[in-house]
């Protein structure tokens, strides 16, 4: 079971896994508006400013068991990021019955390599406590300027 780039046909499964992630965080992910917008975004943006890496279910054709999505945004340049390209990781999920097998690491490593190939030096993500050790082991940290958010 190896990570591979998602294709537009994978969009329904990518969104299903994102729903699993949101539900595990206590967020209702059943809104048809959200699901339709998510499907459209994955199908339209893949291979543009969006990459998704997935792992196929070894037993069920067409089913995915892990995924990690990331986008690239163009920000203003800084001394630490002269190109201004910034990555944001979203929708990292492994189906519950396949957790603990390194699949999250596989899809995240593939996503980080995708960013590196595009010279994206600044990559951000939000982590649940369960996944924090994975991200720390991949070089993510909480050092540097403090991030604040207004909602």
N, C-alpha and C positions, 0 to 999 in steps of 0.2 A: 504494500500500500504506500504509494509515493504521491507527493503533492504534484499537482499539475495546474496550469492556468485554466481558469474557467472559460467556458464558451457561452455565447448568448443563450443557447438551449438549456444551460444549467441554471438560468435565472430563477425559475420557480424553487429549485432546491436550495439555492443560495439564500433566497428570502425565507424559506422554511427554517433553515438553520439560524438565520438572524432572529426569527421569531422565537426559536428555542432559547437563544441567548437572552432576549428581552424578558421572556416569561420567567427565566431563572433569576432575573433581577427584580421580579415583582412588577414588571411593566406589562400592561395589557397590550398584546401585539396582534389582536384579532380584527382591527379596523380595516375594512375593505379599502378605504382611501389610502391608508399607509401601504398596504400590500400592493395595490395597483401602482402607486408612485414608486415604490421600491423596485418592482419588476421593470417598470419603464426605465428607471435610472440605470439599472444593471445592464439591460439590453442595449441601451443607447450609448452608454459611456465606457463600456469595456474596450480596452485597447486605445482609449483616448486618455483621460485623466484618472481612470479607474482601473485597478487590477484586482482580481480575486483569485486566490489560490485555493484549491480544493483537493479533497481525497475522496475517491470513489468507494462506495460500499462494495466489499469483496463478494457479497452474497446476492445483492439486489441490483440489477442493471438499471442505470439511470438515477440511482439514489446516491446522495453525497453524505459523508459522515463527518467531515470537518471542513472548515473554511476560514479564511481571513481576507478581509477586503481593505483596500487602501486607496486614497485619492491623493492627487497632487494639486496644490494651489500655488498660484504665483503671488508672492508677497513682495513688499519692497525689500531691496537688498540691505544687508547689515554687514558689519565687519566679520561676523561669525558665519554668515551665509550670503556671500557676495552675489550668488545667482538669484537669491530670493525664492527659490523653490522650496516648498514645505510639504511634507507628507503628513497624512492623518490616517491612523489605523482604526478601522471599525469592524463590527460584525465578526469577531473572532469567536468561533464556537466549534465544539466537538459534541456530537450526539452523546448523551449520557452513557449509553452502553459501550462506547468505544473510548471513553476517557481513561487517562493513565497509560496510554500506549505511545506517547510521543507525537501524536498527530497534530496537536496544536503547535508544537515546536516546528514540525515540518512545514506547515502552511505559513507560519510566521517567518521562518528562515527564508522561504521562497519570496515572501513579500519584501523582506528587508533587502534581499539581493536585487529585486526589481527596482527598489528605490536607489540602491547604490549604482546600478547600471545607468540610471538617469541623473546621477550626480545630485540627488536629493539628500542634503546633509542634515536637515532638521526634520525629525519625525516625531510626532506626538501621538499619544493614545491615552485613554482612560482605562483604568484597570479595576477589576473586582479584587478583593483580597485573595481569592482562590488562585487567580492568574498572575498575581504580582511577581512571584518568584520566577516564573517563565520569562516575563519581560525583563526583569533585572538581569537574568542570565544571558539575555540577548543584547545587553548593553544599554538598555533604557535606564534612566535614573530620574530622581527628583531634584537633582542639583541644578543650579542656574537660576534665572529669574523666576520669580513666583508667578504662576498663572492664576488670574482672577477671571471670574465670569459673571455676567449680569444676565439674568433670565427674566 
